[in-house]
């Protein structure tokens, strides 16, 4: 049988989701817990890979195993094997051809910023003390929907074959001293969201104009775009599939 697990994690203590040769990852922890519980070799396949320090409030992965008759009990037992910063929420039986990475139709990320120093937020949100022009940042965010090639926001020397992504939403919201950037696309490049946010911050600081923003995208040159914001403010919050109701 093939199963999808739906889970969340605080990325602070991990070098990303994907297994690393000399560093701890979320994937390694899950593989080990599933192996211990099922007493068979398990290699999960995730919906994507998040960078070191990035969080996920909703992530999916698939694995193959024998029939698990009581999924609710299995989830409870699996959570008891996992550290406090990783939790399994749900489990779905799927077709043996279903794929957690390739079948995802869209992914949504959020980036969290706070503009007033708060000792209880610094691990999950980035503190920006300069005043930001949110209206301009939202105007720039709308421009993203007009383009499909985002090489300028991609990590250099990456092994992807295409830089084409279809962004369907990108916007900022504000609640008191908290800012949140939400972006949804069919796929994301490595470091893409953090580079976009850094460039939008430069718009908000009025260091660059909306015309400059267009030129940056059209340049396809990472050195033209803004800085990458810190990882600890970034969250994968939703992954959509045609056969799973979120």
N, C-alpha and C positions, 0 to 999 in steps of 0.2 A: 504493500500500500504506500501511497505518497501522501504526506501530510504537510500542510502549511501551519507554521506557528506564528502567532501574532504577539509581538513583545515590545518592550521599551527598555531603555537603558540610559543611565547617566554616564556620559563619556569621559568624565574627568580622569578616571584612573586607567583608561585604555588608549592604546595607540591605534584607534580606529576600529571599525567593525572587522575588517578582513585580517586573516591570519598573517602574522609577521614572523620572520625567522628568529628574531632575538628580542621580541617585545610582546607583552600581553595584549590580546585582542578579545573583543566580544565573541567573535566566531569560535575561537579556541575554547573559551569558557563554556559555551553552549554545547560544542562537540563533546567535551569532557563530561558534562552533566548528563547528556543523552546517552553516551556510551556507558556510564555508570548505571543508569537506571534501566536501560534496555539490554545491557550486557551484549552489545554487538557494536561493531565499528560504525560510527555515524559521521558523515561529512555533510553539514548543512550548506545550502546554497542561498545566499541572501538576496534581497531585492536590489541591493546596491552596496556600495562601500562608503562609509563616512570617515572623514579624516580624524586624526588624533584629537581627542578632546571634544568632538562634536557629539551631541546628544540625539536621541530618537524617542519620541513619545508614541510613535507607531512605526514598527518595522516588521517585515515578513521574511521568512526563510522557509525552504522546503527540505524535507529529508524522506528517505525511503526506509520502511521497517515493516515488520509483521503487523498483523491487525492489533490495534489497541482498543479493547472493548469498552473501557470506561475513560473517556477523554477528560472528564471533569476531575476524576481522581488522579489521573496521570499528570495533569497540569499542576495540581496541588503538590504532588510528590516531586515533580520537576522543580518547582519553585523552592522547595526545601533544600535542594542541592545547589541552588544558585546563590551568589552573593547578593547583598541587599541593594546593589545598584543595577541589577538586571531582574526583570519580572516578565513572566509569560502571562498574557491575558486570555488568549483563545487558541483554539486548534481546529483546523478544518481538514476533512478528508477531501482530496481532489483527484482529478484524473492523473494517471501515471505519466501523462505527457505535459501536465501543468508545470510551469517554470516560474519561480519567484522573481527572477530578474527579467526575463524576456517577455513575460506576459503582462507586466505592469503597464497600464495605459497612461498613468501620470504619477508624479510625485510632487509633494508640496513641502516646502521648507519655510521656517520662520527664523528671523533674526531679531533678537531682543536687545534693546538699548535702554539704559536709564540715564536721565539727565540731572539727577540729584544724588549726591553720594549716599549710598545705602549699604551698610555692612552686611545686610542679609541677602543682597542680590548679586554681589560681585562674582560669585562662582557660576551663575547661570545667565548673566546679562552683562553687556559691556557698558562701562561708564563713559559718557561723553559730556564734558562740562561746557563746551562751546555752544552758543546758540545755533540752532539749525533751522533753515527755511524749509519746513515740511511741504509747503505748497510746491516749491520748485522741485523737491525730491520726488513728489508724486507725478509731476509733469514729466520728469525724466523717466520715471518708472513706466509710464504709458508708452514711451518711445520704444522700449524693449519689445513690445508686442508687434512692432512694425518690421522686426528683423528676425532672421533665422540663423545666421552664422555668427557665433559668439567666440571665435578663436581669441579675441582680445581679452577675454575673461578666463581663458583656460590656462592651467598650469603648463609651463613650457616643457618640451621633451616628453610629452605624454604619448602613449601608444594608440590613441584613438584613431579611427579611420576617417571620421567626419566630425566637424564642429557644428553641425546643424542640430538645432534644438527648437522645438515649437513651444514658446512660452504663451500660456493662455491667461495668466493673471499675474500682476505685479503691482503692489501698492503698499503704502505706509498708513498705519493708524496710530493715534496717540490717545493715551489715557493718563491725564495728569502728567507725571514726569516719566512715564513709560512710553517708549516707542517700539513698534513692531513692524517689521517688513515681512510681507507674505508673497511668495512666488511659487507658481505652479508651472510645470512643463512636462513634456513626455519623457525627457531625459535631461541630465545635467552633466557638465564636464567637471573634471577635477578642479577644485578650488573656485568654481564658477560663482557660486552664490556669495562667497566671502569677498571676491573681487568686485562683483557688482555692487555690493553694499558699500565697500570702501570708496568706489567711484561715485556712488550716490551721496555719500557723506561729503565728498568734495563739492558736489553740486549744492548741498545744503549749507556748506560753509561759504558758498559763493566764490570758490576758488576757480571753478570752471563753469562755463555756460551750457545751456541746452544744445547749442550748436556744436560746442566742443564735444559734448557727449555723443552726438551723432558721428562726428569725425573719429572718435575713439573706436566706436563699434565698427565703422567702415574701414578702419586701418588694419584690423585683424592682427594687431600687434599688442602683446601683453604689456610691453613697456610703456605704452601710451595710456593704459588704464590706471586706475587708482590702486592704493594699497589693499592688501587683504586684511580684513578685520579679524580680530582674535576668534579662535574656534569656539570658545566657551559660551558664546551668545547664539550659536547656531543649533537649530533643532530640525530634524526630519519629523514632520507631524502627520503626514498622510501618504499612503501608497494605495492606489486604486487598481482593482482587477475587474474584469468583466463578469467573473463568476463568484465574487465575494462581496457581500453587502457591508460596507463600512459604517 
